[in-house]
């Protein structure tokens, strides 16, 4: 959990992200909101920008040794957000893309 040193306007962040997600609002990251509000604030800040792709990849894959990592359900929320961001065409054309761009068949993850 975050150390709680910062206060975040969670209702405002939630409203902004839900608006950005539009019809994909079902992927709203409730666990990230509850456990990692700093990360939620950063996602909202970067939504629609190339920087979000890099940020989400950094959350999913770290090169820093000794990191515990996120709980499985939180990691799934990060992955879903990355997938939706890409599927909605929000990744700018000049972006290097995401670590998942090589996957042509999203159904692979359902098998």
C-alpha positions, 0 to 999 in steps of 0.5 A: 500500500502507499504510505498515505503521505499524499492526499488524492481527490479519488472521486475526481480521479475516478470520474476523469478516468471513467469518462476517458474509458467511456464504453470500456469503463468496466476495466476501471482499476478499483484495486489500484484506486484502493491500494495505490492511489498515487499510481491511479493519479499518474494513470489519469495524468498520462491517459491518452499520451505515449508516456502512459504506455511506458509507465504501464510497462514499467509497472508490469516489468521491473529491472529493479532487483528485490521488488516484491511486485504487485498482487496478481489482481492488481497486475491484471488491472494494469494489463487491462488498462494497457490493453484498452489504452492501445485498443482505443487508439490512444497510443500516439503514432510516434510512440514506441508502443507497448511490450504487448504490441507483438500479440495479434490475437487478444483471444490468446489470453482467454485460452 
